[in-house]
Amino acid sequence: MRNDDVNSNKIDWDQIHRRLDEAKAAIERGFSLDPEEKIKVLKQRAKLLSREAERIEEEEGQLEVVEFVLAYENYAIESEYISEVYPLREFTTIPCTPNFVIGIINVRGRIISIIDLKKFFELPEKGIADFNKVIIISSDLNEFGIVADNITGVRSIPVSEIQPSLPTLTGVREEYLKGVSEDRIVVLDVVKILSDPKIIVHEEVGI
């Protein structure tokens, strides 16, 4: 091998050391920002983190629900399954049905069975009064009304805030639970309720 070939392949260690020194100096400059620059960087990072949190929340979505009261407890049902809220004035009882089936009502020509979730969930009795409302829930497979002691409003609950359950929610209620909000609103799983064969009632009695 010729000498000039050896020289051409020789590593320039001086140049490598210079580059390492420059990289080290750049890193040190990054850690030696003055207080004002540090505050500016921290604010920028906080703003980016806030935007990221908002983006995640938007992606997770909100749950639109109707809140109501059953036996002094607050419950909610997703509004997409609610066709309307109807005042409970008159109803016709159906013989040979479970005790939680109050009867049937005529809603503009539609015969709809109504369910007392307090009895179905084995909650304390409060009795039916004039101010009771019927929340009519429906899907492609079923439709019926559930009686509420009172309708408290409509709201949006971030999906991320819904917890699996509470220690006090046991027995039948836990089977039909979608989750519990941070302020202890019990969100019911409407799909399970509508598809449960124990609740399906065949209305064969006219009003």
C-alpha positions, 0 to 999 in steps of 0.5 A: 500500500502506498503512503499517500493511501494510508494518509488519505484514510487517517482519522482526523482526531482533532476535528472529532474532539472539536465537534465533541467540545462544541456539542458539550458547550451547546448542552451546557448552554441549554442548562444555563438559561437565565431565569427569564428564559427559563420562565418563558420555556416553562410557560411554553411547555405548560401551554403545550401540555394544556393543549394536549390535555384538551385534545385528549379530552376532545378525543375521549368525548362527552357523555350526554345524559338526562339526570333523574332521581330514584328514591333520593339517589341521582341517576342518569341515562344517555340521552341518545336512548331517550325518545321523550319524557312524558308526565305520568297521569293515568296508566292501566295495570297489566295482570300476571306481570312482575311487581316492577311493571306498573302498567301501560300508557297511551302516548299519542296512540303508542302503547308503552309499558312502564317500569318502576326501577325502584322495585326492580333495583330493590330501592326504598319505596317512595310512592307514585305522585302527580309530579312523577315523569316517565322517561321513554327509552328505546332501541331497535329491539325494545321500547318502554318507559321508566318512572322517575321521582323527578327530572333534575336536568341534562348535562355532559359528563366527560367519559374520562371522569366515569368510574367503574362503580361504588362500594354501595352499589351492589346487587341488581343495580350493579348489573346495569351500571355503566359507571359513576361520575365524580359527583356520584351520579349513577349512569345506567347501562341502557343497552343492558336494561333494554335487552334484558328479557326479564324486563321485556313486557308484551302489551296485550291489554289496550287502554 
